[in-house]
Amino acid sequence: MTYGQYAPPKKPKTGLWITLVLVFVLIAGGVAFTGFVTPGFFKAKADTTSRATPEQLSQSFVNGVAEDRLSQLWCPIRSKRSYSFEQVMAATDGAQLGTPARQRAPQEYSATLNAGGQTVGIAMIPGEGGWCVRDAKIGGEPEPLPGIETKPSPRPDVKTGEEAGNKFVDAINARDIPAALSVLCEKVPDTTRDGVQQIIHGEGRYTVDNADVLTTAKQTILHLTGEVDGVRNPGRIETEDDAEGGPCVASFSPDSD
């Protein structure tokens, strides 16, 4: 160094290191927030498919409400009101398990969950590949079925269409699926058979107001009053009075006449 020349002092690097540390902390914090909170790519996916036991199914159902993924958890035939429930739950932020799964019938369990400020009860029965949800009821637990057998009982010995229609109504009110199916005509479409079971799963009740016997047409029309989920509507049954094997129910309209 030549005397008389000025050498500027070296600047300390402490400030640079502090800045780098702060930037790193901010970046790490942002990644952690977005990973765990926003899109949640660090979080484990909620299980919405397990249904080997009623306990697993009820938790999968709770998770499915939050994820809007319930399709794999329903039974192939389920209550009509469960479709309305699914639409209501689609607008909620999620659900929490209220009452754990508990047995209420020989082959049926129930549980409750809290969602959208409401208590919802679900009924679970064994199905293909595990347990499935057959009914969802807002405001309480569904009433258990007397049994889950769906094979029709032997055709009852009835003499008139009116008698067949009344036996059909009695079976629905008793929530007896085999007895209700046994009075249906053999050629009714599968949608009618499924619809009868949907009504029974959902606790519908009916009374026969009057019957019109159409002798020439060989059929009887029974006019009903039905109550489903607290709502009263007219209903209608038409029978085939000269069917092979005896009079039988040819059609059932659960909420219109």
BAFI-3210 file (N, C-alpha, C; in Angstrom, 3 decimals, decimal comma, padded with zeros to 6 digits):
// residues 257
n [1|2|3|4|5|6|7|8|9|10|11|12|13|14|15|16|17|18|19|20|21|22|23|24|25|26|27|28|29|30|31|32|33|34|35|36|37|38|39|40|41|42|43|44|45|46|47|48|49|50|51|52|53|54|55|56|57|58|59|60|61|62|63|64|65|66|67|68|69|70|71|72|73|74|75|76|77|78|79|80|81|82|83|84|85|86|87|88|89|90|91|92|93|94|95|96|97|98|99|100|101|102|103|104|105|106|107|108|109|110|111|112|113|114|115|116|117|118|119|120|121|122|123|124|125|126|127|128|129|130|131|132|133|134|135|136|137|138|139|140|141|142|143|144|145|146|147|148|149|150|151|152|153|154|155|156|157|158|159|160|161|162|163|164|165|166|167|168|169|170|171|172|173|174|175|176|177|178|179|180|181|182|183|184|185|186|187|188|189|190|191|192|193|194|195|196|197|198|199|200|201|202|203|204|205|206|207|208|209|210|211|212|213|214|215|216|217|218|219|220|221|222|223|224|225|226|227|228|229|230|231|232|233|234|235|236|237|238|239|240|241|242|243|244|245|246|247|248|249|250|251|252|253|254|255|256|257]
n.u [000,868|000,562|001,773|-000,456|-002,600|-006,117|-007,833|-010,979|-012,958|-013,887|-017,237|-019,371|-020,903|-023,114|-025,707|-026,579|-026,770|-028,796|-030,936|-031,179|-031,913|-034,389|-035,871|-035,846|-037,313|-039,785|-040,494|-040,532|-042,550|-044,735|-044,965|-045,565|-048,042|-049,682|-049,415|-050,552|-052,943|-054,279|-054,394|-053,712|-051,689|-049,821|-051,246|-052,813|-055,034|-058,492|-060,184|-062,581|-063,710|-063,612|-065,440|-065,685|-066,561|-069,288|-068,359|-066,148|-067,473|-069,233|-067,399|-066,153|-068,333|-068,801|-066,407|-066,815|-068,925|-067,676|-065,856|-067,496|-068,004|-069,757|-070,774|-069,854|-070,672|-073,354|-076,156|-077,234|-080,034|-081,771|-083,231|-085,720|-085,587|-082,919|-081,663|-082,416|-081,204|-078,514|-078,207|-078,593|-076,416|-074,327|-073,977|-072,799|-070,046|-068,798|-068,725|-069,180|-068,648|-071,272|-072,914|-071,376|-071,222|-073,761|-075,452|-078,744|-080,573|-080,783|-079,200|-078,400|-076,988|-076,684|-075,805|-074,968|-074,408|-073,134|-073,923|-073,873|-075,226|-077,207|-078,562|-077,940|-079,065|-077,892|-078,556|-077,195|-076,473|-075,413|-073,861|-072,978|-069,543|-069,074|-070,313|-073,141|-074,873|-078,239|-080,179|-080,677|-081,431|-082,611|-082,548|-082,805|-082,325|-082,854|-085,639|-085,086|-085,129|-087,393|-086,207|-083,661|-084,013|-084,677|-085,907|-088,910|-091,807|-093,875|-096,626|-099,545|-102,792|-105,208|-108,425|-109,584|-108,901|-108,946|-108,416|-105,792|-104,519|-104,838|-103,369|-100,868|-100,508|-100,576|-098,200|-096,258|-096,617|-095,873|-093,275|-092,207|-090,390|-090,194|-092,908|-094,301|-093,260|-094,191|-096,830|-096,799|-097,333|-095,957|-094,896|-094,276|-092,253|-088,707|-088,129|-090,414|-090,370|-088,002|-088,729|-090,745|-089,239|-087,620|-089,470|-090,176|-087,700|-087,584|-089,559|-092,268|-095,835|-099,150|-102,686|-105,733|-108,090|-110,366|-111,759|-111,967|-113,659|-113,173|-114,924|-115,232|-112,754|-111,255|-109,732|-108,647|-108,689|-107,037|-107,276|-105,104|-103,902|-100,899|-098,053|-094,959|-091,914|-093,166|-094,746|-097,837|-099,393|-101,400|-101,849|-101,662|-102,823|-102,879|-104,440|-104,171|-106,691|-107,304|-105,016|-102,626|-102,391|-103,666|-105,180|-103,123|-100,735|-100,281|-099,253|-097,815|-098,147|-096,505|-096,783|-098,752|-101,983]
n.v [-001,179|002,204|005,017|007,544|006,881|006,082|003,405|002,073|000,912|-002,545|-003,630|-004,939|-008,233|-008,926|-007,810|-008,680|-011,451|-011,549|-010,566|-012,576|-014,750|-013,875|-013,765|-016,485|-017,550|-016,338|-017,451|-020,193|-020,184|-019,394|-021,547|-023,584|-022,697|-022,661|-025,313|-026,753|-025,515|-024,027|-025,255|-027,680|-029,641|-030,916|-032,214|-035,226|-037,102|-037,158|-040,086|-041,496|-043,836|-046,227|-048,938|-051,305|-051,862|-050,728|-048,584|-047,616|-046,895|-044,853|-042,832|-042,436|-041,436|-039,002|-037,696|-037,719|-035,944|-033,479|-033,557|-033,779|-036,316|-038,837|-040,874|-043,551|-044,657|-045,032|-047,305|-049,508|-049,336|-046,889|-044,623|-042,310|-039,746|-039,409|-038,444|-035,773|-034,945|-035,176|-033,074|-030,893|-031,171|-030,651|-027,967|-027,340|-026,690|-028,873|-031,731|-033,186|-036,042|-037,090|-038,953|-042,042|-045,036|-047,390|-050,400|-051,084|-052,851|-056,361|-056,494|-053,892|-050,675|-047,422|-043,914|-040,527|-037,286|-033,951|-031,252|-028,268|-026,921|-028,679|-031,775|-034,946|-038,143|-041,379|-044,532|-047,752|-050,673|-054,073|-054,622|-055,315|-055,735|-054,533|-052,398|-050,171|-047,015|-046,712|-044,878|-041,412|-039,055|-035,927|-034,315|-036,430|-039,949|-042,510|-044,787|-048,194|-050,954|-053,768|-055,981|-056,832|-058,299|-058,764|-060,437|-061,390|-062,371|-065,378|-065,230|-063,775|-065,175|-063,671|-062,332|-060,178|-057,058|-054,875|-056,038|-056,923|-054,458|-053,311|-055,089|-054,521|-051,839|-052,231|-053,686|-051,791|-049,888|-051,450|-051,651|-053,772|-055,224|-057,711|-058,574|-056,459|-056,528|-058,987|-058,686|-057,313|-057,264|-059,638|-058,519|-055,861|-052,918|-052,685|-050,237|-049,637|-051,627|-050,894|-048,331|-048,822|-049,967|-047,783|-046,020|-047,484|-047,586|-044,934|-044,498|-044,031|-043,643|-044,812|-044,415|-045,915|-044,249|-044,547|-046,905|-047,631|-049,863|-051,178|-052,921|-053,689|-053,027|-054,680|-053,987|-052,314|-049,208|-047,668|-044,976|-042,959|-041,502|-040,177|-039,930|-038,634|-037,955|-036,063|-034,660|-034,439|-036,086|-036,971|-040,352|-043,259|-046,439|-048,974|-051,907|-055,166|-057,130|-059,603|-061,078|-063,718|-066,043|-064,519|-061,387|-058,435|-055,812|-053,391|-050,864|-048,102|-045,000|-042,935|-040,258|-038,850|-038,555]
n.w [000,000|-000,769|000,957|001,960|000,346|000,585|002,118|002,003|004,781|005,296|004,818|007,256|007,101|008,496|008,378|005,861|006,227|008,146|006,656|004,697|006,324|007,291|004,888|004,225|006,380|005,944|003,447|004,073|005,987|004,418|002,615|004,411|005,363|003,030|002,350|004,473|005,065|002,956|-000,013|001,050|000,477|002,051|003,903|005,110|003,101|003,805|004,866|002,896|002,082|003,539|004,803|006,169|008,694|010,823|012,366|010,915|008,576|009,450|010,159|007,691|006,350|007,647|006,947|004,214|003,832|004,226|002,130|-000,001|-001,062|-001,189|-002,676|-002,823|-000,483|-000,041|000,076|-002,602|-002,942|-001,355|001,084|-000,067|000,939|001,469|-000,772|-000,892|001,451|000,720|-001,083|000,611|002,351|000,637|000,653|003,045|005,331|006,357|008,594|011,879|013,919|015,949|017,776|018,294|016,204|016,836|017,713|016,705|015,782|014,821|012,432|011,933|012,316|013,808|013,716|014,655|013,251|013,273|011,330|009,505|011,551|012,242|013,499|012,262|011,518|010,655|009,117|008,997|007,152|006,425|003,256|-000,183|-000,336|002,100|004,778|004,326|003,848|004,358|004,920|005,669|008,008|008,841|011,910|013,689|014,580|012,137|012,179|012,957|010,600|010,586|009,477|007,048|004,807|001,361|-000,352|-001,878|-000,003|-000,029|-002,331|-001,042|-000,275|-001,808|-002,641|-003,931|-005,679|-003,982|-001,525|-001,994|-002,348|000,205|001,788|000,783|001,601|004,383|004,675|003,933|005,977|008,137|007,549|006,184|003,957|002,388|002,533|001,313|-001,289|-002,083|-002,863|-005,188|-008,732|-011,051|-013,360|-012,922|-013,332|-012,534|-011,389|-009,954|-007,966|-006,667|-005,852|-003,969|-001,903|-001,282|-000,125|002,149|003,493|004,211|006,150|005,463|005,805|005,275|004,637|003,548|001,778|000,077|-002,303|-005,748|-007,645|-010,706|-012,645|-015,352|-016,485|-014,989|-012,734|-009,720|-008,066|-005,510|-003,348|-001,538|001,555|002,384|004,589|004,666|006,040|007,677|005,929|004,325|001,671|-001,196|-002,380|-004,558|-005,608|-008,029|-009,060|-010,556|-011,269|-012,418|-012,583|-013,155|-010,630|-008,823|-007,608|-007,778|-007,021|-009,390|-009,862|-008,022|-006,698|-004,698|-003,898|-005,256|-006,802]
ca.u [000,000|001,342|001,343|-001,242|-003,853|-007,118|-008,531|-012,260|-013,124|-014,811|-018,542|-019,730|-021,946|-024,164|-027,019|-026,948|-027,211|-030,105|-031,930|-031,381|-032,651|-035,781|-036,500|-036,044|-038,403|-041,040|-040,813|-040,901|-043,869|-045,744|-045,136|-046,258|-049,445|-050,403|-049,393|-051,407|-054,213|-054,999|-054,740|-053,540|-050,956|-049,044|-052,174|-053,271|-056,395|-059,480|-060,661|-064,004|-064,061|-063,606|-066,762|-065,647|-067,330|-070,130|-067,548|-065,395|-068,406|-069,732|-066,340|-066,015|-069,477|-068,509|-065,373|-067,380|-069,721|-066,742|-065,191|-068,541|-067,712|-070,580|-071,386|-069,456|-071,085|-074,784|-076,633|-077,810|-081,389|-081,772|-084,447|-085,917|-085,180|-081,463|-081,239|-082,560|-080,156|-077,236|-078,188|-078,422|-075,056|-073,368|-073,780|-072,194|-068,579|-068,284|-069,519|-068,459|-069,366|-071,959|-073,028|-070,688|-072,050|-074,286|-076,374|-080,139|-081,332|-079,827|-078,271|-078,446|-076,357|-076,961|-074,884|-075,400|-073,372|-073,561|-073,519|-074,685|-076,079|-078,274|-078,219|-078,340|-078,901|-077,729|-078,783|-076,218|-076,735|-074,392|-074,135|-071,889|-068,276|-068,990|-071,530|-073,563|-075,871|-079,529|-081,080|-080,139|-082,600|-082,287|-083,299|-082,804|-081,919|-083,931|-086,134|-084,513|-086,030|-087,579|-085,257|-083,101|-084,254|-085,388|-086,546|-090,354|-092,479|-094,831|-097,810|-100,663|-104,043|-106,176|-109,536|-109,970|-107,873|-108,971|-107,709|-104,363|-104,039|-104,775|-102,220|-099,687|-100,395|-100,206|-096,787|-095,465|-096,692|-095,092|-091,910|-091,892|-090,065|-090,641|-094,374|-094,737|-092,885|-094,948|-098,144|-096,610|-097,453|-094,654|-094,403|-094,040|-090,857|-087,789|-088,212|-091,500|-089,882|-087,032|-089,439|-091,423|-088,227|-087,207|-090,482|-090,063|-086,490|-087,784|-090,581|-093,556|-097,037|-100,292|-104,021|-106,600|-109,278|-111,473|-111,356|-112,864|-113,569|-113,518|-115,197|-114,982|-111,307|-110,664|-108,722|-109,127|-107,854|-107,130|-106,822|-104,405|-103,288|-099,585|-097,241|-093,539|-091,130|-094,046|-095,507|-098,966|-099,697|-102,227|-101,157|-102,555|-102,463|-103,710|-104,251|-104,593|-107,557|-107,399|-103,655|-102,375|-101,955|-104,517|-105,042|-101,817|-100,518|-099,617|-098,537|-097,886|-097,695|-096,464|-097,037|-099,681|-103,196]
ca.v [000,000|003,444|005,982|008,647|006,362|005,716|002,128|002,055|-000,275|-003,578|-003,591|-006,221|-008,981|-009,353|-007,398|-009,550|-012,754|-011,357|-010,449|-013,898|-015,574|-013,412|-014,215|-017,930|-017,792|-015,967|-018,444|-021,447|-020,000|-019,386|-022,918|-024,355|-022,272|-023,160|-026,774|-027,363|-024,839|-023,627|-026,446|-028,848|-030,740|-031,637|-032,906|-036,541|-037,084|-037,766|-041,373|-041,459|-045,087|-047,407|-049,322|-052,701|-051,919|-049,530|-047,489|-047,059|-046,265|-043,586|-041,830|-042,145|-040,616|-037,657|-037,138|-037,559|-034,715|-032,364|-033,668|-033,961|-037,612|-039,815|-041,800|-044,935|-045,062|-045,324|-048,604|-049,412|-048,814|-046,124|-043,840|-041,199|-038,488|-039,292|-037,638|-034,373|-034,710|-035,015|-031,728|-029,952|-031,292|-030,111|-026,543|-027,159|-026,658|-030,140|-032,381|-033,823|-037,187|-036,812|-040,213|-043,117|-046,122|-048,308|-051,377|-050,831|-054,004|-057,448|-056,220|-052,461|-049,730|-046,017|-042,927|-039,168|-036,305|-032,556|-030,591|-027,105|-026,572|-029,658|-033,155|-035,865|-039,551|-042,291|-045,948|-048,525|-052,104|-054,737|-054,700|-055,894|-055,042|-053,865|-051,742|-049,031|-046,154|-046,890|-043,755|-040,255|-038,318|-034,675|-034,109|-037,592|-041,210|-043,260|-045,980|-049,397|-051,854|-055,053|-056,901|-056,272|-059,241|-058,143|-061,468|-061,347|-063,488|-066,038|-064,422|-064,070|-065,608|-062,574|-062,587|-058,963|-056,040|-054,044|-056,786|-056,888|-053,104|-053,104|-055,839|-053,776|-050,685|-052,739|-054,075|-050,561|-049,299|-052,321|-051,559|-055,169|-055,228|-058,940|-058,636|-055,476|-056,999|-060,196|-058,335|-056,704|-058,133|-060,105|-057,738|-054,446|-052,569|-052,656|-048,926|-049,712|-052,426|-050,073|-047,217|-049,337|-050,108|-046,440|-045,492|-048,212|-047,110|-043,577|-044,433|-043,537|-044,297|-044,533|-044,913|-046,041|-043,406|-045,238|-047,763|-047,701|-051,158|-051,044|-054,313|-053,909|-052,960|-055,695|-053,376|-051,524|-048,047|-047,272|-043,605|-042,968|-040,330|-040,600|-038,985|-038,933|-036,875|-035,040|-033,999|-035,256|-036,020|-038,087|-041,444|-044,046|-047,818|-049,614|-053,355|-056,007|-058,050|-060,927|-061,566|-065,117|-066,178|-063,714|-059,936|-057,939|-054,378|-053,142|-049,588|-047,399|-043,610|-042,626|-038,857|-038,205|-039,357]
ca.w [000,000|-000,829|001,966|001,427|-000,256|001,601|001,871|002,756|005,655|004,807|005,455|007,879|006,382|009,437|007,871|004,746|006,767|008,800|005,584|004,107|007,286|007,302|003,649|004,332|007,327|005,294|002,418|004,745|006,599|003,358|002,125|005,446|005,415|001,857|002,335|005,488|005,232|001,755|-000,787|001,901|-000,146|003,059|004,803|004,667|002,582|004,691|004,372|002,555|001,406|004,423|005,299|006,598|009,942|010,975|012,892|009,794|007,646|009,997|010,047|006,264|005,966|008,154|006,067|002,883|003,799|004,051|000,833|-001,019|-001,673|-000,488|-003,622|-002,578|000,857|-000,011|-000,396|-003,952|-002,742|-000,107|001,273|-000,986|001,568|001,509|-001,918|-000,469|002,443|000,033|-001,643|001,721|002,873|-000,330|000,935|004,366|005,368|006,859|009,636|012,975|014,454|017,202|018,501|017,557|015,689|017,850|017,136|017,071|015,312|014,599|011,332|011,623|013,233|013,519|014,276|014,358|012,979|013,325|010,090|009,178|012,685|012,377|013,829|011,198|011,855|009,522|009,393|008,237|007,074|005,598|001,830|-000,959|-000,144|003,398|005,240|003,509|004,482|003,693|005,207|006,382|008,502|009,530|013,140|014,573|013,987|011,465|012,859|012,333|009,896|011,252|008,862|005,817|003,717|000,242|-001,177|-001,610|000,667|-000,926|-002,660|-000,138|-000,905|-001,783|-003,572|-004,651|-005,794|-002,770|-000,487|-002,322|-002,067|001,655|002,302|000,365|002,505|005,712|004,645|003,945|007,319|009,025|007,036|005,882|002,532|001,696|002,433|000,322|-002,625|-002,420|-003,403|-006,496|-009,890|-011,525|-014,486|-012,618|-013,615|-011,391|-010,738|-008,969|-006,833|-005,941|-005,220|-002,767|-000,854|-000,883|000,788|003,416|004,165|004,715|007,192|004,995|006,338|004,401|004,953|002,381|001,928|-000,591|-003,423|-006,907|-008,316|-012,116|-013,013|-016,778|-016,708|-014,124|-011,869|-008,593|-007,752|-004,105|-003,113|-000,256|002,178|002,866|005,360|004,507|006,653|008,217|004,859|003,886|000,247|-001,667|-003,055|-005,409|-005,945|-009,039|-009,011|-011,683|-010,526|-013,040|-012,823|-012,854|-009,242|-007,964|-007,709|-007,349|-007,183|-010,674|-009,788|-006,745|-006,736|-003,278|-003,539|-006,181|-007,062]
c.u [000,904|000,830|000,617|-002,510|-004,808|-007,796|-009,818|-012,391|-014,119|-016,126|-018,861|-020,889|-023,097|-025,546|-027,499|-027,466|-028,574|-031,211|-032,244|-032,192|-034,120|-036,529|-036,808|-037,222|-039,746|-041,452|-041,277|-042,276|-044,979|-046,012|-045,907|-047,729|-050,238|-050,452|-050,373|-052,795|-054,941|-055,294|-054,532|-052,744|-050,006|-049,952|-052,571|-054,722|-057,339|-060,022|-062,167|-064,471|-064,170|-065,008|-066,814|-066,442|-068,231|-069,339|-066,748|-066,324|-068,892|-068,675|-066,098|-067,136|-069,280|-067,473|-065,927|-068,247|-068,814|-066,116|-066,189|-068,303|-068,462|-071,050|-071,060|-070,002|-072,566|-075,058|-077,220|-079,251|-081,418|-083,014|-084,517|-085,410|-083,669|-080,923|-081,352|-081,493|-078,825|-077,109|-077,977|-076,980|-074,005|-073,064|-073,134|-070,677|-067,982|-069,179|-068,599|-069,311|-069,976|-071,995|-072,332|-071,658|-072,480|-075,347|-077,785|-081,072|-080,318|-078,808|-078,271|-077,793|-076,789|-075,901|-075,457|-074,187|-073,979|-073,025|-074,455|-075,631|-077,221|-077,724|-078,776|-078,081|-078,751|-077,966|-077,906|-076,548|-075,619|-074,830|-072,949|-070,615|-068,139|-070,329|-071,853|-074,655|-077,174|-080,462|-080,311|-081,308|-082,147|-083,171|-083,332|-082,384|-083,089|-084,376|-085,557|-085,575|-086,231|-086,608|-084,765|-083,248|-085,063|-086,006|-088,038|-090,850|-093,389|-096,070|-098,955|-101,920|-105,071|-107,212|-109,889|-108,791|-107,803|-108,227|-106,201|-103,774|-103,903|-103,616|-100,914|-099,455|-099,984|-098,724|-095,882|-095,452|-095,924|-093,620|-091,344|-091,647|-090,509|-092,155|-094,891|-094,440|-093,718|-096,287|-098,017|-096,814|-096,062|-094,060|-094,199|-092,571|-090,007|-087,844|-089,329|-091,052|-088,887|-087,728|-090,176|-090,428|-087,727|-088,177|-090,381|-088,814|-086,708|-088,959|-091,908|-094,711|-098,241|-101,581|-104,817|-107,856|-110,503|-110,926|-112,421|-112,629|-114,069|-113,689|-114,859|-113,484|-110,548|-109,475|-109,404|-108,148|-108,093|-106,521|-106,291|-104,148|-101,987|-098,899|-095,787|-092,750|-092,010|-094,873|-096,599|-099,238|-100,650|-101,352|-102,163|-101,962|-103,418|-103,411|-104,696|-105,377|-107,668|-106,018|-103,542|-101,798|-102,750|-104,274|-103,700|-101,715|-099,687|-098,848|-098,782|-097,313|-097,693|-096,818|-097,902|-100,857|-103,745]
c.v [001,229|004,405|007,127|008,182|005,870|004,414|002,103|000,789|-001,261|-003,524|-004,951|-006,885|-009,423|-009,017|-008,281|-010,890|-012,631|-011,281|-011,801|-014,809|-015,194|-013,868|-015,705|-018,253|-017,472|-016,989|-019,751|-021,347|-020,012|-020,764|-023,751|-023,998|-022,837|-024,679|-027,392|-026,748|-024,628|-024,811|-027,727|-029,965|-031,442|-032,484|-034,264|-036,427|-037,784|-039,041|-041,298|-042,761|-046,291|-047,687|-050,796|-052,906|-050,687|-048,328|-046,815|-046,310|-044,919|-042,493|-041,458|-041,228|-039,177|-036,978|-036,861|-036,329|-033,522|-032,362|-033,752|-035,243|-038,707|-040,955|-043,257|-045,490|-045,410|-046,762|-048,435|-048,911|-048,148|-045,258|-042,677|-039,892|-038,323|-038,483|-036,147|-034,011|-034,425|-033,610|-030,682|-029,973|-030,717|-028,640|-026,290|-027,175|-027,977|-030,686|-032,948|-034,972|-036,823|-038,046|-041,306|-044,209|-047,045|-049,199|-051,120|-051,954|-055,096|-057,184|-054,752|-051,643|-048,313|-045,147|-041,558|-038,311|-034,918|-031,850|-029,426|-026,707|-027,538|-031,014|-034,066|-037,292|-040,380|-043,720|-046,757|-050,014|-052,760|-054,818|-055,325|-055,076|-054,323|-053,259|-050,558|-048,258|-046,273|-045,707|-042,661|-039,355|-037,076|-034,541|-035,301|-038,849|-041,897|-044,450|-047,221|-050,217|-053,130|-056,113|-056,302|-057,231|-058,552|-059,181|-061,483|-062,586|-064,192|-065,173|-064,768|-064,443|-064,482|-062,803|-061,375|-058,004|-055,160|-054,725|-056,771|-055,519|-052,833|-053,870|-055,131|-052,575|-051,135|-053,097|-052,843|-049,953|-050,124|-052,317|-052,960|-055,286|-056,517|-059,007|-057,654|-055,967|-058,205|-059,882|-057,670|-057,732|-058,487|-059,196|-056,260|-054,127|-052,529|-051,319|-048,904|-050,498|-051,612|-048,938|-047,633|-049,443|-048,745|-045,841|-046,167|-047,788|-045,747|-043,404|-043,829|-044,328|-043,850|-045,084|-044,951|-045,228|-044,068|-046,032|-047,737|-049,035|-051,006|-052,453|-054,590|-053,942|-054,002|-055,137|-052,597|-050,388|-047,670|-045,882|-043,504|-041,555|-040,798|-039,518|-039,446|-037,741|-035,728|-034,300|-034,944|-035,002|-037,147|-039,139|-042,294|-045,434|-048,308|-051,112|-054,002|-057,167|-059,438|-061,501|-063,046|-065,229|-065,323|-062,229|-059,465|-056,447|-054,150|-051,815|-048,924|-046,005|-043,084|-041,184|-038,126|-039,131|-038,981]
c.w [000,000|000,203|001,288|000,719|000,844|001,197|002,672|003,584|005,041|005,576|006,077|007,127|007,281|008,912|006,741|005,238|007,451|007,752|004,972|005,025|007,299|006,050|003,703|005,242|006,685|004,243|003,047|005,375|005,572|002,816|003,139|005,486|004,244|001,831|003,287|005,537|003,912|000,848|-000,024|001,288|000,805|003,953|004,226|004,195|003,554|004,056|004,127|001,902|002,338|004,949|005,691|007,884|010,006|011,492|011,784|008,840|008,170|009,910|008,584|005,796|006,420|007,266|004,668|002,746|003,537|002,662|-000,328|-001,806|-000,904|-001,390|-003,334|-001,268|000,955|-000,416|-001,799|-003,939|-001,378|-000,043|000,286|-000,376|001,625|000,334|-001,591|000,546|001,759|-000,576|-000,554|002,223|001,925|-000,067|002,302|004,267|005,838|007,948|010,707|013,489|015,795|018,080|017,695|017,124|016,826|017,212|017,640|016,623|014,999|013,499|010,945|012,735|012,849|014,177|013,969|014,046|013,038|012,090|009,810|010,291|012,916|012,802|012,744|011,657|010,597|010,000|008,454|008,303|006,258|004,152|001,127|-000,761|001,181|003,779|004,337|004,251|003,702|003,894|005,932|006,735|009,261|010,760|014,077|013,841|013,296|012,310|012,176|011,623|010,708|010,726|007,559|004,633|002,614|-000,702|-000,862|-000,872|-000,349|-001,138|-001,708|-000,922|-000,762|-002,878|-004,418|-004,742|-004,566|-001,633|-000,737|-001,998|-000,583|002,275|001,964|001,301|003,900|005,767|004,664|005,342|008,345|008,648|006,759|004,375|001,845|001,518|001,388|-001,091|-003,050|-003,067|-004,775|-007,606|-010,413|-012,588|-014,179|-012,891|-012,343|-010,667|-009,694|-007,747|-005,990|-005,199|-003,960|-001,619|-000,373|000,129|002,150|004,179|004,816|005,662|006,729|005,587|005,513|004,991|003,651|002,633|001,307|-001,759|-004,505|-007,609|-009,747|-012,690|-014,461|-017,076|-015,890|-013,336|-010,756|-008,361|-006,295|-003,950|-001,685|000,275|002,794|003,662|005,286|005,025|007,126|007,193|004,369|002,410|-000,122|-002,332|-003,811|-005,661|-007,019|-009,025|-010,324|-011,076|-011,136|-013,349|-012,478|-011,446|-008,281|-008,137|-007,134|-007,619|-008,451|-010,678|-008,443|-006,925|-005,304|-002,918|-004,558|-006,423|-008,438]
res [m|t|y|g|q|y|a|p|p|k|k|p|k|t|g|l|w|i|t|l|v|l|v|f|v|l|i|a|g|g|v|a|f|t|g|f|v|t|p|g|f|f|k|a|k|a|d|t|t|s|r|a|t|p|e|q|l|s|q|s|f|v|n|g|v|a|e|d|r|l|s|q|l|w|c|p|i|r|s|k|r|s|y|s|f|e|q|v|m|a|a|t|d|g|a|q|l|g|t|p|a|r|q|r|a|p|q|e|y|s|a|t|l|n|a|g|g|q|t|v|g|i|a|m|i|p|g|e|g|g|w|c|v|r|d|a|k|i|g|g|e|p|e|p|l|p|g|i|e|t|k|p|s|p|r|p|d|v|k|t|g|e|e|a|g|n|k|f|v|d|a|i|n|a|r|d|i|p|a|a|l|s|v|l|c|e|k|v|p|d|t|t|r|d|g|v|q|q|i|i|h|g|e|g|r|y|t|v|d|n|a|d|v|l|t|t|a|k|q|t|i|l|h|l|t|g|e|v|d|g|v|r|n|p|g|r|i|e|t|e|d|d|a|e|g|g|p|c|v|a|s|f|s|p|d|s|d]
***
